Amino acid sequence: MPDCKTANAVKLTTNVFRDVNIAFVNELSLMFEKLGIDTLKVLDAAKRKYNFQIHYPGAGVGGPCLPINSYQFLNTAKRIGSELNIIKHSRAINEKMPDHIINLTLDGFKKCNITIKDSTILILGVSYKPDVKDIQLSPAEIIINKLKALGAKIRIYDPYYKDNQVFGIDAEHNIQDILSDVDASIIVTAHKEFQEINPKIFTKMKNPILIDARGVVDTSSANNAGLVFRGLGRSV
C-alpha cells in the first residue's frame, strides 16, 4: 500500500460498498413486497450469476463500521466540496428500515383487530448481526424505542444475551417460557437459532403475529401454521 491515506480509503471503500449494496436490496425489497414478489427467491436466483455479489435486506444496518464509514465519506466530501449522492441516498434508505418494520407490525395488529398500545411484543435478536454478541448501533434499539413510543411493552430474547439487561430491559432465558405472555414477535437478528426454529411454536402467543425482518422464516410454513405473518420483502 503506497501510503496511510490510501490504506484508509481502501478500508472505508470496502465497508461503504456493503452499506450501499444493502441499501439497494432494501429498496428493492420494499418494491417487491408491494408487487407480491418474494425478495429472497429473487436473490437466490440472482446469486447463480457468477459475478453477482449477494446482500440481503433487513431491519437496518448497525455495527461499528458500515454506518460510521459512510458518514466519514459524506463528511469528507462535504468538507472538500464534493457530492456522494449514492452514499447519501443509501444511508437514508437503511435508516428508514426500522420504520418499515414498525409498519409491518402495525399491519399485523390491524389484521388481528387489536391495537398495539398496551400489547406485549417479543424482540428476537438484539445484536446488530447474526451470531455475535454486539449491540453497537443495532437496529433493534431503534425498533424497541419506536414500539415503546406506541405504547407497547417489550420483552427481549437473544441467545447471546440470556439473562442480561439490554437497552434497559431484562432479557429472557429462553423463548418457550415467554411466548404465552406476548401478543407478537419480531425477528430482528438472523441468529442461527432463529433460522432453525419451527414457526408452529409462535401459535402459543396470545395473538399469532410474527414479523420477520431478516428473511429467516419460510412464508408457506408460517401461513400453514396459522400465523399472521409479515415479512420484509415478502408477499403476504
C-alpha positions as a Markdown table, in Angstrom:
| # | Residue | x | y | z |
|---|---|---|---|---|
| 1 | Met | 0.0 | 0.0 | 0.0 |
| 2 | Pro | 1.6 | 3.3 | -1.1 |
| 3 | Asp | 0.5 | 5.4 | 2.0 |
| 4 | Cys | -1.7 | 5.5 | 5.1 |
| 5 | Lys | -4.3 | 7.8 | 3.3 |
| 6 | Thr | -4.8 | 5.2 | 0.6 |
| 7 | Ala | -4.9 | 2.3 | 3.1 |
| 8 | Asn | -7.7 | 4.1 | 5.0 |
| 9 | Ala | -9.6 | 4.8 | 1.8 |
| 10 | Val | -9.4 | 1.1 | 1.0 |
| 11 | Lys | -10.9 | 0.2 | 4.4 |
| 12 | Leu | -13.7 | 2.7 | 4.1 |
| 13 | Thr | -14.5 | 1.8 | 0.5 |
| 14 | Thr | -15.0 | -1.9 | 1.3 |
| 15 | Asn | -17.4 | -1.1 | 4.1 |
| 16 | Val | -19.3 | 1.6 | 2.3 |
| 17 | Phe | -19.6 | -0.7 | -0.7 |
| 18 | Arg | -21.5 | -3.1 | 1.6 |
| 19 | Asp | -23.7 | -0.4 | 3.1 |
| 20 | Val | -24.7 | 0.8 | -0.4 |
| 21 | Asn | -25.5 | -2.7 | -1.7 |
| 22 | Ile | -27.6 | -3.4 | 1.4 |
| 23 | Ala | -29.5 | -0.2 | 0.7 |
| 24 | Phe | -30.0 | -1.4 | -2.9 |
| 25 | Val | -31.6 | -4.7 | -1.8 |
| 26 | Asn | -33.5 | -2.9 | 0.9 |
| 27 | Glu | -35.1 | -0.6 | -1.6 |
| 28 | Leu | -35.9 | -3.4 | -4.0 |
| 29 | Ser | -37.4 | -5.4 | -1.1 |
| 30 | Leu | -39.9 | -2.6 | -0.4 |
| 31 | Met | -41.0 | -2.6 | -4.0 |
| 32 | Phe | -41.1 | -6.4 | -4.3 |
| 33 | Glu | -43.2 | -6.5 | -1.2 |
| 34 | Lys | -45.9 | -4.3 | -2.8 |
| 35 | Leu | -45.7 | -6.4 | -6.0 |
| 36 | Gly | -46.2 | -9.7 | -4.2 |
| 37 | Ile | -42.7 | -10.9 | -5.1 |
| 38 | Asp | -40.5 | -12.8 | -2.6 |
| 39 | Thr | -37.2 | -10.9 | -2.5 |
| 40 | Leu | -35.3 | -13.9 | -1.2 |
| 41 | Lys | -36.4 | -16.0 | -4.2 |
| 42 | Val | -35.1 | -13.2 | -6.5 |
| 43 | Leu | -31.8 | -13.1 | -4.7 |
| 44 | Asp | -31.4 | -16.9 | -4.6 |
| 45 | Ala | -31.8 | -17.0 | -8.4 |
| 46 | Ala | -29.6 | -13.9 | -9.0 |
| 47 | Lys | -26.7 | -15.2 | -7.0 |
| 48 | Arg | -26.3 | -18.0 | -9.5 |
| 49 | Lys | -24.8 | -15.4 | -11.9 |
| 50 | Tyr | -21.1 | -15.7 | -11.5 |
| 51 | Asn | -20.4 | -12.0 | -10.7 |
| 52 | Phe | -23.4 | -11.2 | -8.6 |
| 53 | Gln | -22.4 | -10.3 | -5.0 |
| 54 | Ile | -25.3 | -11.1 | -2.8 |
| 55 | His | -26.5 | -8.9 | 0.0 |
| 56 | Tyr | -29.7 | -9.3 | 2.0 |
| 57 | Pro | -32.4 | -6.9 | 3.1 |
| 58 | Gly | -33.0 | -6.3 | 6.8 |
| 59 | Ala | -34.2 | -4.1 | 9.6 |
| 60 | Gly | -31.3 | -1.7 | 9.3 |
| 61 | Val | -27.5 | -1.6 | 9.2 |
| 62 | Gly | -25.7 | -1.4 | 12.5 |
| 63 | Gly | -22.3 | -2.1 | 14.0 |
| 64 | Pro | -19.1 | 0.0 | 14.5 |
| 65 | Cys | -18.1 | 0.2 | 10.8 |
| 66 | Leu | -20.7 | 0.5 | 8.0 |
| 67 | Pro | -22.9 | 3.4 | 9.0 |
| 68 | Ile | -20.0 | 5.3 | 10.5 |
| 69 | Asn | -17.7 | 4.8 | 7.5 |
| 70 | Ser | -20.5 | 6.0 | 5.1 |
| 71 | Tyr | -20.7 | 9.2 | 7.2 |
| 72 | Gln | -17.0 | 9.6 | 7.2 |
| 73 | Phe | -17.1 | 9.6 | 3.4 |
| 74 | Leu | -20.0 | 12.0 | 3.4 |
| 75 | Asn | -18.4 | 14.4 | 5.8 |
| 76 | Thr | -15.1 | 14.4 | 3.9 |
| 77 | Ala | -17.0 | 15.1 | 0.6 |
| 78 | Lys | -18.8 | 18.0 | 2.2 |
| 79 | Arg | -15.6 | 19.4 | 3.5 |
| 80 | Ile | -13.9 | 19.4 | 0.1 |
| 81 | Gly | -16.9 | 20.4 | -1.9 |
| 82 | Ser | -17.8 | 17.1 | -3.4 |
| 83 | Glu | -21.1 | 15.2 | -3.5 |
| 84 | Leu | -21.6 | 11.5 | -2.8 |
| 85 | Asn | -25.3 | 11.2 | -3.7 |
| 86 | Ile | -25.4 | 7.4 | -3.9 |
| 87 | Ile | -24.0 | 7.0 | -0.4 |
| 88 | Lys | -26.2 | 9.8 | 0.9 |
| 89 | His | -29.3 | 8.1 | -0.5 |
| 90 | Ser | -28.2 | 4.7 | 0.7 |
| 91 | Arg | -27.8 | 5.9 | 4.2 |
| 92 | Ala | -31.3 | 7.4 | 4.1 |
| 93 | Ile | -32.8 | 4.1 | 2.9 |
| 94 | Asn | -31.0 | 2.0 | 5.5 |
| 95 | Glu | -32.0 | 4.4 | 8.3 |
| 96 | Lys | -35.7 | 4.2 | 7.4 |
| 97 | Met | -35.9 | 0.4 | 7.5 |
| 98 | Pro | -36.8 | 0.2 | 11.2 |
| 99 | Asp | -39.9 | 2.4 | 10.4 |
| 100 | His | -40.9 | -0.2 | 7.8 |
| 101 | Ile | -40.6 | -3.0 | 10.3 |
| 102 | Ile | -42.9 | -0.9 | 12.6 |
| 103 | Asn | -45.4 | -0.6 | 9.7 |
| 104 | Leu | -45.4 | -4.3 | 9.1 |
| 105 | Thr | -46.0 | -4.8 | 12.8 |
| 106 | Leu | -48.9 | -2.4 | 12.8 |
| 107 | Asp | -50.4 | -4.2 | 9.8 |
| 108 | Gly | -50.2 | -7.5 | 11.7 |
| 109 | Phe | -52.0 | -6.0 | 14.6 |
| 110 | Lys | -54.6 | -4.5 | 12.3 |
| 111 | Lys | -55.2 | -7.9 | 10.8 |
| 112 | Cys | -56.0 | -9.2 | 14.3 |
| 113 | Asn | -58.2 | -6.3 | 15.1 |
| 114 | Ile | -56.2 | -5.3 | 18.1 |
| 115 | Thr | -54.2 | -2.2 | 19.0 |
| 116 | Ile | -50.5 | -2.1 | 19.7 |
| 117 | Lys | -51.0 | 0.1 | 22.7 |
| 118 | Asp | -50.6 | -1.9 | 25.9 |
| 119 | Ser | -49.7 | -5.0 | 23.9 |
| 120 | Thr | -46.6 | -7.1 | 24.7 |
| 121 | Ile | -44.1 | -7.7 | 21.9 |
| 122 | Leu | -41.1 | -10.1 | 22.0 |
| 123 | Ile | -38.0 | -8.9 | 20.2 |
| 124 | Leu | -36.0 | -11.8 | 18.9 |
| 125 | Gly | -32.4 | -10.8 | 18.5 |
| 126 | Val | -30.7 | -7.5 | 19.6 |
| 127 | Ser | -27.3 | -8.0 | 18.1 |
| 128 | Tyr | -26.6 | -5.9 | 15.0 |
| 129 | Lys | -25.6 | -9.0 | 13.0 |
| 130 | Pro | -26.1 | -12.8 | 13.3 |
| 131 | Asp | -24.3 | -15.0 | 15.8 |
| 132 | Val | -22.3 | -12.3 | 17.6 |
| 133 | Lys | -22.7 | -10.6 | 20.9 |
| 134 | Asp | -22.6 | -7.0 | 19.8 |
| 135 | Ile | -25.3 | -4.3 | 20.0 |
| 136 | Gln | -23.4 | -1.4 | 18.7 |
| 137 | Leu | -25.8 | 0.8 | 16.7 |
| 138 | Ser | -28.2 | -2.2 | 16.5 |
| 139 | Pro | -31.5 | -1.5 | 14.6 |
| 140 | Ala | -33.1 | -3.4 | 17.5 |
| 141 | Glu | -32.7 | -0.5 | 19.8 |
| 142 | Ile | -34.4 | 1.9 | 17.3 |
| 143 | Ile | -37.3 | -0.6 | 16.8 |
| 144 | Ile | -37.7 | -1.1 | 20.6 |
| 145 | Asn | -37.8 | 2.7 | 21.2 |
| 146 | Lys | -40.4 | 3.2 | 18.4 |
| 147 | Leu | -42.6 | 0.4 | 19.8 |
| 148 | Lys | -42.4 | 1.9 | 23.3 |
| 149 | Ala | -43.5 | 5.2 | 21.9 |
| 150 | Leu | -46.6 | 3.5 | 20.5 |
| 151 | Gly | -47.4 | 2.2 | 24.0 |
| 152 | Ala | -46.1 | -1.4 | 23.6 |
| 153 | Lys | -44.4 | -3.4 | 26.4 |
| 154 | Ile | -41.2 | -5.0 | 25.2 |
| 155 | Arg | -39.6 | -8.4 | 26.1 |
| 156 | Ile | -36.3 | -9.5 | 24.7 |
| 157 | Tyr | -34.7 | -12.8 | 23.8 |
| 158 | Asp | -31.3 | -13.2 | 22.2 |
| 159 | Pro | -29.2 | -16.4 | 22.6 |
| 160 | Tyr | -26.1 | -14.2 | 23.2 |
| 161 | Tyr | -27.7 | -12.1 | 25.9 |
| 162 | Lys | -29.6 | -14.6 | 28.0 |
| 163 | Asp | -30.5 | -13.1 | 31.4 |
| 164 | Asn | -28.6 | -9.9 | 30.6 |
| 165 | Gln | -30.1 | -6.4 | 30.7 |
| 166 | Val | -30.1 | -4.9 | 27.2 |
| 167 | Phe | -31.4 | -1.4 | 26.4 |
| 168 | Gly | -32.7 | -1.2 | 29.9 |
| 169 | Ile | -34.7 | -4.4 | 29.5 |
| 170 | Asp | -34.1 | -7.8 | 31.3 |
| 171 | Ala | -33.6 | -10.4 | 28.5 |
| 172 | Glu | -35.3 | -13.7 | 28.8 |
| 173 | His | -33.6 | -17.0 | 29.3 |
| 174 | Asn | -35.5 | -18.9 | 26.5 |
| 175 | Ile | -38.3 | -18.4 | 24.0 |
| 176 | Gln | -40.6 | -21.2 | 25.2 |
| 177 | Asp | -41.3 | -19.7 | 28.6 |
| 178 | Ile | -42.3 | -16.3 | 27.3 |
| 179 | Leu | -44.4 | -16.9 | 24.2 |
| 180 | Ser | -47.7 | -17.4 | 26.0 |
| 181 | Asp | -47.3 | -13.9 | 27.6 |
| 182 | Val | -46.8 | -11.9 | 24.3 |
| 183 | Asp | -49.1 | -10.7 | 21.5 |
| 184 | Ala | -46.5 | -10.7 | 18.8 |
| 185 | Ser | -42.8 | -11.5 | 18.0 |
| 186 | Ile | -40.4 | -9.7 | 15.7 |
| 187 | Ile | -37.3 | -11.4 | 14.4 |
| 188 | Val | -34.7 | -8.6 | 14.2 |
| 189 | Thr | -31.5 | -10.6 | 14.0 |
| 190 | Ala | -30.9 | -13.7 | 11.9 |
| 191 | His | -29.3 | -15.8 | 14.6 |
| 192 | Lys | -28.8 | -19.5 | 13.6 |
| 193 | Glu | -31.2 | -20.4 | 16.4 |
| 194 | Phe | -34.0 | -18.4 | 14.8 |
| 195 | Gln | -33.2 | -19.8 | 11.3 |
| 196 | Glu | -33.8 | -23.3 | 12.7 |
| 197 | Ile | -37.0 | -22.5 | 14.7 |
| 198 | Asn | -40.3 | -24.2 | 13.8 |
| 199 | Pro | -42.9 | -21.4 | 13.2 |
| 200 | Lys | -45.5 | -23.5 | 14.9 |
| 201 | Ile | -44.1 | -22.5 | 18.3 |
| 202 | Phe | -45.4 | -19.0 | 17.7 |
| 203 | Thr | -49.0 | -20.3 | 17.9 |
| 204 | Lys | -48.5 | -20.2 | 21.7 |
| 205 | Met | -48.7 | -16.4 | 21.6 |
| 206 | Lys | -51.9 | -14.6 | 22.7 |
| 207 | Asn | -52.1 | -13.4 | 19.1 |
| 208 | Pro | -50.3 | -15.2 | 16.4 |
| 209 | Ile | -48.5 | -12.2 | 14.9 |
| 210 | Leu | -45.0 | -12.9 | 13.6 |
| 211 | Ile | -42.9 | -10.3 | 11.9 |
| 212 | Asp | -39.7 | -11.4 | 10.1 |
| 213 | Ala | -37.3 | -8.6 | 9.5 |
| 214 | Arg | -34.5 | -10.9 | 8.3 |
| 215 | Gly | -36.0 | -13.5 | 6.0 |
| 216 | Val | -35.4 | -16.5 | 8.3 |
| 217 | Val | -38.9 | -17.9 | 8.3 |
| 218 | Asp | -40.5 | -19.7 | 5.3 |
| 219 | Thr | -43.6 | -17.9 | 4.3 |
| 220 | Ser | -45.6 | -21.1 | 3.5 |
| 221 | Ser | -44.6 | -22.7 | 6.8 |
| 222 | Ala | -45.7 | -19.6 | 8.7 |
| 223 | Asn | -49.0 | -19.4 | 6.8 |
| 224 | Asn | -49.7 | -23.1 | 7.2 |
| 225 | Ala | -49.1 | -22.7 | 11.0 |
| 226 | Gly | -52.0 | -20.2 | 11.0 |
| 227 | Leu | -49.8 | -17.2 | 11.9 |
| 228 | Val | -50.5 | -13.7 | 10.9 |
| 229 | Phe | -47.1 | -13.4 | 9.2 |
| 230 | Arg | -45.5 | -10.3 | 7.8 |
| 231 | Gly | -42.0 | -10.4 | 6.3 |
| 232 | Leu | -39.7 | -7.8 | 4.9 |
| 233 | Gly | -39.7 | -8.1 | 1.1 |
| 234 | Arg | -42.1 | -11.0 | 1.2 |
| 235 | Ser | -45.6 | -11.4 | -0.3 |
| 236 | Val | -48.4 | -11.8 | 2.2 |
